[in-house]
Amino acid sequence: MRETKARNRPTARTKAAAAQSGVELELPPMGSIIGYKLRRAQLFVFQDFLTAFAKMKLRPAEFSVLAMIAEKPGQKQTEIAGKLGIKRANFVALMDGLERRGLAQRQKAAGDKRSHALQLTPEGSAFVEKMLAVWREHENGLIAKLGGAAERDRLIALLDRLLDQSGEA
């Protein structure tokens, strides 16, 4: 308890800044701010992902789209974009890139000619198999860094709590 209070006390610098502005500030250390820690962790995980997938030239959003198509072929692109929180225009550009690489294709959706259903190409299916092998290695490295599967599960449960509150679970 004493340690927490000591960490949250204003420093000489924050006291001087507060005195100049006429406002009493009690700024918490950045390391104790949830949003800051989450963002730093996200940056670490993304950088690790980019390093792991550099040879495959695969970005996190492309990974997610390919995984979702592989999991349930024939989904409409608006469904996948919505689940991933990707704006329509950005998703179209992302799919254009996956099509140029020969990994996925859009087909007119049955019963709704205005929509596109997404499929992996044969090359895309083979790519996803390789992608999953790289992902497992990447994920296992993160799990080890967290201290094992139980700690991963604990972190996921805590993040789910935050997401349940925001309605994004």
N, CA and C of each residue as an Amber inpcrd file, in Angstrom:
protein
   507
   0.8290000  -1.1870000   0.0000000   0.0000000   0.0000000   0.0000000
   0.8720000   1.2480000   0.0000000   1.8950000   1.2970000   0.8740000
   2.7820000   2.4540000   0.9140000   3.4930000   2.6550000  -0.4190000
   3.8990000   1.5450000  -1.0320000   4.6120000   1.6160000  -2.3050000
   3.7460000   2.2660000  -3.3800000   2.4400000   1.9160000  -3.4340000
   1.5330000   2.4900000  -4.4190000   1.3650000   3.9790000  -4.1910000
   1.1950000   4.3770000  -2.9300000   1.0480000   5.8040000  -2.6280000
   2.3010000   6.5640000  -3.0270000   3.4510000   5.9890000  -2.7590000
   4.7050000   6.6530000  -3.1010000   4.8340000   6.8200000  -4.6110000
   4.4290000   5.8190000  -5.3670000   4.5160000   5.9050000  -6.8220000
   3.5650000   6.9520000  -7.3820000   2.4420000   7.1910000  -6.7220000
   1.4470000   8.1170000  -7.2370000   1.6300000   9.5510000  -6.7520000
   2.6530000   9.7890000  -5.9360000   2.9190000  11.1510000  -5.4660000
   3.4990000  11.9780000  -6.6040000   3.1280000  13.2440000  -6.6580000
   3.6950000  14.1040000  -7.7080000   5.2040000  14.2310000  -7.5510000
   5.9070000  14.2710000  -8.6480000   7.3520000  14.4660000  -8.6240000
   7.6320000  15.9580000  -8.5470000   8.8940000  16.2960000  -8.3390000
   9.2820000  17.7130000  -8.2960000   8.9320000  18.3910000  -9.6190000
   9.1290000  17.6840000 -10.7250000   8.8390000  18.2540000 -12.0390000
   7.3450000  18.5370000 -12.1990000   6.4790000  17.5670000 -11.8090000
   5.0330000  17.7960000 -11.9600000   4.5500000  18.8740000 -11.0110000
   5.1680000  18.9590000  -9.8260000   4.7910000  20.0330000  -8.8930000
   5.1630000  21.3920000  -9.4700000   6.3510000  21.4820000 -10.0890000
   6.7870000  22.7470000 -10.6860000   5.8750000  23.1380000 -11.8380000
   5.5030000  22.1580000 -12.6780000   4.6090000  22.4370000 -13.8050000
   3.2450000  22.8770000 -13.2900000   2.7550000  22.2300000 -12.2420000
   1.4530000  22.5890000 -11.6740000   1.4960000  23.9950000 -11.1060000
   2.6120000  24.3310000 -10.4390000   2.7380000  25.6650000  -9.8500000
   2.7180000  26.7370000 -10.9320000   3.3720000  26.4640000 -12.0570000
   3.3840000  27.4260000 -13.1650000   1.9950000  27.6070000 -13.7610000
   1.2390000  26.5290000 -13.8760000  -0.0810000  26.6260000 -14.5070000
  -1.1680000  27.0050000 -13.5130000  -0.8590000  26.9190000 -12.2260000
  -1.8630000  27.2280000 -11.2140000  -2.8260000  26.0750000 -10.9720000
  -2.5390000  24.9120000 -11.5100000  -3.3990000  23.7420000 -11.3600000
  -2.6540000  22.6970000 -10.5410000  -3.3510000  22.1100000  -9.5750000
  -2.7670000  21.0400000  -8.7630000  -2.9050000  19.7300000  -9.5400000
  -1.7750000  19.1170000  -9.9020000  -1.7840000  17.8790000 -10.6820000
  -1.2450000  16.7240000  -9.8630000  -1.8960000  15.5840000  -9.9980000
  -1.3630000  14.3410000  -9.4620000  -1.3670000  13.3520000 -10.6010000
  -0.3060000  13.3870000 -11.3920000  -0.1990000  12.5190000 -12.5530000
   0.3050000  11.1480000 -12.1400000  -0.3630000  10.1080000 -12.6130000
   0.1200000   8.7620000 -12.3020000   1.3200000   8.4320000 -13.1920000
   2.1710000   7.5470000 -12.7290000   3.2660000   7.0970000 -13.6050000
   2.6700000   6.3950000 -14.8240000   3.2640000   6.6050000 -15.9860000
   2.7310000   6.0010000 -17.2140000   2.5990000   4.4880000 -17.0830000
   3.5290000   3.8640000 -16.3910000   3.5060000   2.4140000 -16.2380000
   2.3280000   1.8800000 -15.4560000   1.5570000   2.7560000 -14.8200000
   0.3890000   2.3010000 -14.0620000  -0.9270000   2.5880000 -14.8000000
  -0.8340000   3.1350000 -16.0080000  -2.0370000   3.4640000 -16.7910000
  -2.3890000   2.2830000 -17.6960000  -3.5720000   1.7450000 -17.5290000
  -3.9960000   0.5520000 -18.2710000  -3.8890000   0.7620000 -19.7750000
  -4.4340000   1.8610000 -20.2680000  -4.4060000   2.1170000 -21.7080000
  -2.9940000   2.1800000 -22.2630000  -2.1020000   2.7950000 -21.5240000
  -0.7020000   2.8920000 -21.9420000  -0.0750000   1.5060000 -22.0140000
  -0.2930000   0.7020000 -20.9780000   0.2820000  -0.6470000 -20.9530000
  -0.2920000  -1.5210000 -22.0670000  -1.6110000  -1.4120000 -22.2980000
  -2.2270000  -2.1930000 -23.3740000  -1.6440000  -1.8060000 -24.7290000
  -1.4660000  -0.5110000 -24.9490000  -0.9230000  -0.0430000 -26.2260000
   0.5130000  -0.5110000 -26.4070000   1.3100000  -0.4270000 -25.3530000
   2.7040000  -0.8960000 -25.4450000   2.7520000  -2.3980000 -25.7150000
   1.8730000  -3.1510000 -25.0510000   1.8170000  -4.5980000 -25.2740000
   1.3840000  -4.8940000 -26.7140000   0.4030000  -4.1390000 -27.2080000
  -0.0520000  -4.3400000 -28.5850000   1.0870000  -4.0700000 -29.5660000
   1.8320000  -3.0110000 -29.3440000   2.9600000  -2.6940000 -30.2220000
   4.0040000  -3.8100000 -30.1980000   4.2690000  -4.3490000 -29.0090000
   5.2260000  -5.4540000 -28.8950000   4.7350000  -6.6690000 -29.6750000
   3.4610000  -7.0300000 -29.4670000   2.9030000  -8.2150000 -30.1330000
   2.8970000  -8.0120000 -31.6490000   2.5030000  -6.8200000 -32.1120000
   2.4780000  -6.5490000 -33.5510000   3.8920000  -6.5920000 -34.1380000
   4.8700000  -6.0340000 -33.4440000   6.2350000  -6.0690000 -33.9610000
   6.7350000  -7.5030000 -34.0380000   6.4250000  -8.3030000 -33.0260000
   6.8050000  -9.7070000 -33.0420000   6.1230000 -10.4260000 -34.2050000
   4.8430000 -10.1040000 -34.4350000   4.0950000 -10.6830000 -35.5480000
   4.7550000 -10.3130000 -36.8750000   5.0520000  -9.0290000 -37.0520000
   5.6460000  -8.5610000 -38.3060000   6.9890000  -9.2370000 -38.5650000
   7.7710000  -9.4380000 -37.5190000   9.0480000 -10.1260000 -37.6530000
   8.8240000 -11.5820000 -38.0540000   7.8800000 -12.2470000 -37.3900000
   7.6030000 -13.6580000 -37.6680000   7.0890000 -13.8690000 -39.0930000
   6.2950000 -12.9200000 -39.5900000   5.6530000 -13.0830000 -40.8940000
   6.3190000 -12.2810000 -42.0120000   7.4950000 -11.7360000 -41.7540000
   8.1680000 -10.9030000 -42.7580000   8.4090000 -11.6550000 -44.0630000
   8.8730000 -12.8960000 -43.9780000   9.1540000 -13.6710000 -45.1930000
   7.8870000 -13.9500000 -45.9940000   6.7610000 -14.0420000 -45.3090000
   5.4890000 -14.3070000 -45.9980000   4.8350000 -13.0140000 -46.4910000
   5.4070000 -11.8770000 -46.1030000   4.8530000 -10.5680000 -46.4620000
   3.3770000 -10.4840000 -46.0710000   3.1290000 -10.7630000 -44.7940000
   1.7600000 -10.8210000 -44.2840000   1.5980000  -9.8720000 -43.1080000
   0.5830000  -9.0330000 -43.1800000   0.2680000  -8.0890000 -42.1110000
  -0.8410000  -8.6760000 -41.2300000  -1.0000000  -8.1550000 -40.0050000
  -2.0240000  -8.7010000 -39.0990000  -3.4420000  -8.6960000 -39.6800000
  -3.8510000  -7.6390000 -40.3550000  -5.2040000  -7.5910000 -40.9130000
  -5.3910000  -8.6600000 -41.9920000  -4.3730000  -8.8630000 -42.8140000
  -4.4530000  -9.8990000 -43.8510000  -4.5370000 -11.2840000 -43.2130000
  -3.7390000 -11.4910000 -42.1680000  -3.8020000 -12.7550000 -41.4290000
  -5.2280000 -13.0130000 -40.9460000  -5.8330000 -12.0060000 -40.3310000
  -7.1810000 -12.1580000 -39.7790000  -8.2000000 -12.4740000 -40.8580000
  -8.1150000 -11.7840000 -41.9780000  -9.0640000 -12.0170000 -43.0710000
  -8.8950000 -13.4300000 -43.6240000  -7.6640000 -13.8350000 -43.8910000
  -7.4280000 -15.1820000 -44.4090000  -7.9020000 -16.2500000 -43.4260000
  -7.6450000 -16.0350000 -42.1430000  -8.0810000 -17.0030000 -41.1270000
  -9.6080000 -17.1060000 -41.1020000 -10.2870000 -15.9730000 -41.2080000
 -11.7520000 -15.9920000 -41.1670000 -12.3420000 -16.6380000 -42.4210000
 -11.7260000 -16.3990000 -43.5680000 -12.2040000 -17.0440000 -44.7980000
 -11.9730000 -18.5460000 -44.7030000 -10.7980000 -18.9470000 -44.2190000
 -10.4850000 -20.3740000 -44.0840000 -11.4340000 -21.0590000 -43.1130000
 -11.7730000 -20.3620000 -42.0390000 -12.6510000 -20.9330000 -41.0210000
 -14.0700000 -21.1340000 -41.5470000 -14.5460000 -20.1640000 -42.3370000
 -15.9180000 -20.2380000 -42.8430000 -15.9700000 -19.6410000 -44.2540000
 -15.6290000 -20.4460000 -45.2660000 -15.6580000 -19.9540000 -46.6450000
 -17.0720000 -19.5100000 -47.0460000 -17.1170000 -18.5010000 -47.8910000
 -18.3970000 -18.0240000 -48.4040000 -19.0020000 -16.8720000 -47.6280000
 -18.3150000 -16.4240000 -46.5700000 -18.8250000 -15.2610000 -45.8360000
 -18.7830000 -14.0360000 -46.7460000 -19.7220000 -13.1420000 -46.5230000
 -19.7270000 -11.9020000 -47.2850000 -18.6160000 -11.0050000 -46.7670000
 -18.0640000 -10.2070000 -47.6770000 -16.9670000  -9.3310000 -47.2470000
 -17.4350000  -8.3150000 -46.2220000 -18.7030000  -7.8950000 -46.2770000
 -19.2050000  -6.9500000 -45.2720000 -19.2550000  -7.5920000 -43.8900000
 -19.5330000  -8.9110000 -43.8220000 -19.5560000  -9.6090000 -42.5320000
 -18.1670000  -9.6420000 -41.9070000 -17.1840000 -10.0150000 -42.7060000
 -15.8170000 -10.1110000 -42.1910000 -15.3020000  -8.7330000 -41.8070000
 -15.5390000  -7.7470000 -42.6600000 -15.0930000  -6.3840000 -42.3540000
 -15.7140000  -5.9050000 -41.0450000 -16.9960000  -6.1870000 -40.8500000
 -17.6780000  -5.7840000 -39.6250000 -17.1110000  -6.4630000 -38.3970000
 -16.8540000  -7.7650000 -38.4850000 -16.3030000  -8.5030000 -37.3480000
 -14.9100000  -8.0110000 -36.9730000 -14.1510000  -7.5620000 -37.9720000
 -12.7850000  -7.1070000 -37.7210000 -12.6920000  -5.6010000 -37.4880000
 -13.8130000  -4.9040000 -37.6630000 -13.8060000  -3.4570000 -37.4670000
 -13.0240000  -2.7110000 -38.5370000 -13.0390000  -3.2350000 -39.7600000
 -12.3330000  -2.6050000 -40.8740000 -13.3420000  -1.8420000 -41.7230000
 -13.0340000  -0.5950000 -42.0210000 -13.9260000   0.2130000 -42.8590000
 -14.0270000  -0.3940000 -44.2490000 -15.1830000  -0.2000000 -44.8740000
 -15.4690000  -0.8060000 -46.1780000 -14.3730000  -0.5070000 -47.1970000
 -14.0160000   0.7620000 -47.3620000 -13.0060000   1.1320000 -48.3590000
 -11.6650000   0.4670000 -48.0720000 -11.2790000   0.4020000 -46.8140000
 -10.0180000  -0.2460000 -46.4460000 -10.0800000  -1.7430000 -46.6980000
 -11.2510000  -2.3330000 -46.4470000 -11.3950000  -3.7680000 -46.6580000
 -11.3130000  -4.1070000 -48.1400000 -11.9100000  -3.2730000 -48.9800000
 -11.8560000  -3.4970000 -50.4290000 -10.3990000  -3.4900000 -50.8910000
  -9.6180000  -2.5240000 -50.4160000  -8.1990000  -2.4480000 -50.7820000
  -7.4410000  -3.6760000 -50.2690000  -7.7480000  -4.1170000 -49.0660000
  -7.1050000  -5.2970000 -48.4910000  -7.4110000  -6.5280000 -49.3440000
  -8.6820000  -6.6990000 -49.7250000  -9.0740000  -7.8390000 -50.5640000
  -8.4490000  -7.7470000 -51.9510000  -8.3480000  -6.5430000 -52.4880000
  -7.6790000  -6.3730000 -53.7900000  -6.2640000  -6.9360000 -53.7150000
  -5.5600000  -6.6460000 -52.6310000  -4.1980000  -7.1400000 -52.4480000
  -4.1460000  -8.6550000 -52.3250000  -5.0850000  -9.2380000 -51.5850000
  -5.1190000 -10.7030000 -51.4410000  -5.4530000 -11.3720000 -52.7700000
  -6.3120000 -10.7370000 -53.5670000  -6.6330000 -11.2810000 -54.8890000
  -5.4280000 -11.1780000 -55.8270000  -4.7310000 -10.0470000 -55.8030000
  -3.5320000  -9.8860000 -56.6500000  -2.4850000 -10.9440000 -56.3300000
  -2.4010000 -11.3100000 -55.0570000  -1.4340000 -12.3360000 -54.6430000
  -1.9310000 -13.7510000 -54.9290000  -3.1900000 -13.8610000 -55.3680000
  -3.7460000 -15.1650000 -55.7020000  -4.1470000 -15.9910000 -54.4910000
  -4.3970000 -15.3310000 -53.3560000  -4.7050000 -16.0470000 -52.1180000
  -6.2000000 -16.1870000 -51.8500000  -6.9740000 -15.2270000 -52.3140000
  -8.4210000 -15.2320000 -52.0510000  -9.1290000 -14.6580000 -53.2700000
 -10.4230000 -14.9340000 -53.3200000 -11.2190000 -14.3970000 -54.4270000
 -12.6100000 -14.0400000 -53.9410000 -13.1950000 -13.0840000 -54.6510000
 -14.5700000 -12.6670000 -54.3960000 -15.4460000 -13.2820000 -55.4690000
 -16.5940000 -13.7630000 -55.0330000 -17.5910000 -14.2850000 -55.9700000
 -18.9230000 -13.6610000 -55.6060000 -19.7810000 -13.4640000 -56.5910000
 -21.1120000 -12.9450000 -56.2920000 -21.7950000 -13.9110000 -55.3270000
 -22.3920000 -13.3520000 -54.2830000 -23.0570000 -14.1770000 -53.2720000
 -24.3500000 -14.7450000 -53.8300000 -24.6020000 -15.9870000 -53.5220000
 -25.8450000 -16.6260000 -53.9630000 -27.0200000 -15.9030000 -53.3140000
 -27.9850000 -15.5290000 -54.1210000 -29.1790000 -14.8790000 -53.5860000
 -29.0440000 -13.3790000 -53.3880000 -27.8380000 -12.8280000 -53.5590000
 -27.6450000 -11.3920000 -53.3990000 -26.4900000 -10.9630000 -54.2960000
 -26.8130000 -10.6030000 -55.5000000 -25.7890000 -10.2720000 -56.5030000
 -25.0210000  -8.9900000 -56.1740000 -25.4910000  -8.2270000 -55.1790000
 -24.7790000  -7.0100000 -54.7840000 -23.6410000  -7.3090000 -53.8140000
 -23.6610000  -8.4810000 -53.2170000 -22.6620000  -8.8510000 -52.2080000
 -21.6490000  -9.8180000 -52.7920000 -20.4900000  -9.8370000 -52.1590000
 -19.4310000 -10.7590000 -52.5590000 -19.1570000 -11.7590000 -51.4390000
 -19.1330000 -13.0400000 -51.8180000 -18.7350000 -14.1000000 -50.8990000
 -17.2450000 -14.3430000 -51.1090000 -16.5390000 -14.5940000 -50.0280000
 -15.0830000 -14.7380000 -50.0990000 -14.6670000 -16.1990000 -49.9780000
 -13.6990000 -16.5710000 -50.8000000 -13.1730000 -17.9310000 -50.8370000
 -11.6560000 -17.8680000 -50.8990000 -11.0130000 -18.8900000 -50.3670000
  -9.5770000 -19.0460000 -50.5930000  -9.3880000 -19.7130000 -51.9470000
  -8.3180000 -19.3480000 -52.6270000  -7.9220000 -20.0660000 -53.8310000
  -7.1470000 -21.3040000 -53.3780000  -6.8630000 -22.2350000 -54.2800000
  -5.9980000 -23.3640000 -53.8840000  -4.6440000 -22.8780000 -53.3420000
  -4.0780000 -21.8410000 -53.9790000  -2.8200000 -21.2700000 -53.4810000
  -3.0380000 -20.6640000 -52.0950000  -4.2020000 -20.0610000 -51.8950000
  -4.5340000 -19.4650000 -50.6050000  -4.6380000 -20.5140000 -49.5080000
  -5.2160000 -21.6540000 -49.8350000  -5.3220000 -22.7420000 -48.8450000
  -3.9460000 -23.2280000 -48.4260000  -3.0430000 -23.3970000 -49.3890000
  -1.6770000 -23.8230000 -49.0710000  -0.9660000 -22.7410000 -48.2560000
  -1.1920000 -21.4740000 -48.6020000  -0.5930000 -20.3500000 -47.8760000
  -1.0760000 -20.3370000 -46.4290000  -2.3780000 -20.5690000 -46.2250000
  -2.9420000 -20.5570000 -44.8690000  -2.3340000 -21.6640000 -44.0210000
  -2.0630000 -22.8260000 -44.6060000  -1.4100000 -23.9020000 -43.8520000
  -0.0340000 -23.4500000 -43.3520000   0.7430000 -22.8130000 -44.2280000
   2.0660000 -22.3030000 -43.8310000   1.9110000 -21.1780000 -42.8070000
   0.9220000 -20.3180000 -43.0380000   0.6540000 -19.1910000 -42.1500000
   0.3610000 -19.6860000 -40.7310000  -0.4200000 -20.7400000 -40.6340000
  -0.7790000 -21.2660000 -39.3080000   0.4230000 -21.8600000 -38.5880000
   1.3350000 -22.4670000 -39.3290000   2.5490000 -23.0110000 -38.7090000
   3.3970000 -21.8700000 -38.1310000   3.5320000 -20.7810000 -38.8720000
   4.2900000 -19.6240000 -38.3870000   3.5680000 -18.9980000 -37.1910000
   2.2400000 -18.9010000 -37.2940000   1.4550000 -18.3180000 -36.2040000
   1.6180000 -19.1190000 -34.9200000   1.5700000 -20.4480000 -35.0160000
   1.7170000 -21.2820000 -33.8100000   3.0440000 -20.9870000 -33.1080000
   4.0950000 -20.8630000 -33.8870000   5.4130000 -20.5600000 -33.3120000
   5.4020000 -19.1750000 -32.6500000   4.8310000 -18.2110000 -33.3460000
   4.7080000 -16.8450000 -32.8080000   3.8930000 -16.8590000 -31.5140000
   2.7540000 -17.5120000 -31.5450000   1.8580000 -17.5650000 -30.3890000
   2.5160000 -18.2870000 -29.2140000   3.1990000 -19.3900000 -29.4970000
   3.8780000 -20.1330000 -28.4260000   4.9680000 -19.3000000 -27.7700000
   5.6500000 -18.4580000 -28.5510000   6.6420000 -17.5530000 -27.9860000
   6.0070000 -16.5510000 -27.0330000   4.8390000 -16.0220000 -27.4170000
   4.1300000 -15.0780000 -26.5460000   3.6440000 -15.7740000 -25.2740000
   3.1240000 -16.9840000 -25.4210000   2.6400000 -17.7420000 -24.2570000
   3.8020000 -18.0030000 -23.2890000   4.9500000 -18.3650000 -23.8300000
   6.1220000 -18.6000000 -22.9730000   6.5170000 -17.3100000 -22.2540000
   6.4930000 -16.1940000 -22.9650000   6.8580000 -14.9070000 -22.3600000
   5.8820000 -14.5430000 -21.2370000   4.6060000 -14.9390000 -21.3660000
   3.6060000 -14.6690000 -20.3290000   3.7520000 -15.6020000 -19.1290000
   4.4490000 -16.7130000 -19.3130000   4.6230000 -17.6460000 -18.2100000
   3.7980000 -18.9120000 -18.3480000   3.2760000 -19.1760000 -19.5330000
   2.5520000 -20.4150000 -19.7790000   1.0950000 -20.2010000 -20.1460000
   0.4560000 -21.3260000 -20.4680000  -0.9260000 -21.2980000 -20.9550000
  -1.9060000 -20.7590000 -19.9070000  -1.6790000 -21.0700000 -18.6390000
  -2.5880000 -20.5820000 -17.5910000  -2.5510000 -19.0580000 -17.5110000
  -1.3750000 -18.4760000 -17.6450000  -1.2540000 -17.0170000 -17.6260000
  -1.8780000 -16.4050000 -18.8760000  -1.7090000 -17.0710000 -20.0280000
  -2.3770000 -16.6150000 -21.2430000  -3.8870000 -16.6010000 -21.0540000
  -4.4170000 -17.6890000 -20.4890000  -5.8570000 -17.7850000 -20.2490000
  -6.3330000 -16.6870000 -19.2910000  -5.5160000 -16.3990000 -18.2860000
  -5.8550000 -15.3330000 -17.3280000  -5.8890000 -13.9720000 -18.0290000
  -4.8910000 -13.7170000 -18.8680000  -4.8650000 -12.4600000 -19.6120000
  -6.0730000 -12.3530000 -20.5420000  -6.3860000 -13.4100000 -21.2480000
  -7.5420000 -13.4170000 -22.1550000  -8.8210000 -13.1490000 -21.3690000
  -8.9590000 -13.7630000 -20.2080000 -10.1600000 -13.5530000 -19.3830000
 -10.2700000 -12.0940000 -18.9430000  -9.1560000 -11.4930000 -18.5670000
  -9.1760000 -10.0820000 -18.1650000  -9.5330000  -9.1830000 -19.3400000
  -8.9580000  -9.4610000 -20.4960000  -9.2870000  -8.6630000 -21.6820000
 -10.7490000  -8.8530000 -22.0740000 -11.2470000 -10.0780000 -21.9550000
 -12.6700000 -10.3300000 -22.2430000 -13.5610000  -9.5130000 -21.3180000
 -13.1490000  -9.3660000 -20.0480000 -13.9170000  -8.5420000 -19.1140000
 -14.0260000  -7.1040000 -19.6130000 -12.9000000  -6.5710000 -20.0770000
 -12.9160000  -5.2130000 -20.6330000 -13.8180000  -5.1440000 -21.8650000
 -13.7010000  -6.1190000 -22.7330000 -14.4820000  -6.1180000 -23.9650000
 -15.9670000  -6.3420000 -23.6990000 -16.3000000  -7.1600000 -22.7110000
 -17.7070000  -7.3660000 -22.3370000 -18.3380000  -6.0490000 -21.9160000
 -17.5800000  -5.2310000 -21.2180000 -18.0820000  -3.9350000 -20.7630000
 -18.2820000  -2.9780000 -21.9320000 -17.4750000  -3.1260000 -22.9790000
 -17.5790000  -2.1990000 -24.1060000 -18.5600000  -2.7010000 -25.1570000
 -19.0330000  -3.9440000 -24.9960000 -19.9690000  -4.5140000 -25.9750000
 -19.2620000  -5.1100000 -27.1850000 -17.9320000  -5.2670000 -27.1310000
 -17.1960000  -5.7830000 -28.2760000 -16.8430000  -7.2590000 -28.1680000
 -17.2450000  -7.9200000 -27.1150000 -16.8810000  -9.3220000 -26.9530000
 -17.5190000 -10.1450000 -28.0360000
